């Protein structure tokens, strides 16, 4: 299906859902359309953006609020703070600035003994990404010597630079943080495990959180032993750190607002500078034509995403692409205003009981939080 949600007018682009609503377009405030965007991301941007996303740019251990009923959360802060402090002098390469591709580095000394990595094991919404980003910020090294990214972003980097160039680029780092390490693709898992082995040999410290293996249902997470087994020979380099708790995004908060009407969403899109406006089924079609590595760039400069006619996703491939978009919107704190079905009805029961259930529950959690953030757009 072609992306037909936007048609050109003499002043720009307007959603067809707006035309259907009878609302007169406002030239100065006409919203953009995600379907009209086809970003191209150069390799050097992939490297430069390996830092905590905007939502986690200002987080620190001090801003993490442990649940008083979950002592493992307080313990995690203490352990990670000590881990960060221990990285102050144990680095594989000497100081000094490097280019993106790490040429001209000195020979790496012997890797320090003992675990050089931590693995944060816990369900969605317990603050693992907050703690991982806090570790990045607390590690005493300049930003150019630290890297932070999701598993998908790391595999995209390997695809853009090639394996050897990626090793050269990251081997001079003091710390590599990998959020949402995905174990549902054996090929990518082996690729990244091999990469991490090279980086450990170069003295790079590692930290990771992870997603559920297919078939691992249980608590909505998987045991650390599964992670350590999947990364094969790297097990000895990781210290598992379990974090118990409920999803903080909904801890003590009201339920997500009910979906709005098409008219309300459209009016809000036109009244909000920097908003986008799209028909949800058409947006899902467009995501199939944009590589997930570009979803971050797809949302560049957006202040709000407005969606009409939200429906359950039709298949698993579409659902997994939506998960990636939800992650990028959440990272960038972009509120999502929607009409149609509520977000907790996006995924079928079969999906929610399958091997990717943790991803889908995370997406529901994050989209619900963003829907709550967007409620004020209508009230305003």
Beta strands, then each sheet from edge to edge (+ up, - down):
strand 1: 6-9
strand 2: 12-15
strand 3: 117-121
strand 4: 146-150
strand 5: 175-181
strand 6: 205-210
strand 7: 238-242
strand 8: 275-279
strand 9: 304-310
strand 10: 335-340
sheet 1: 1+ 2-
sheet 2: 4+ 5+ 6+ 3+ 7+
sheet 3: 8+ 9+ 10+
end
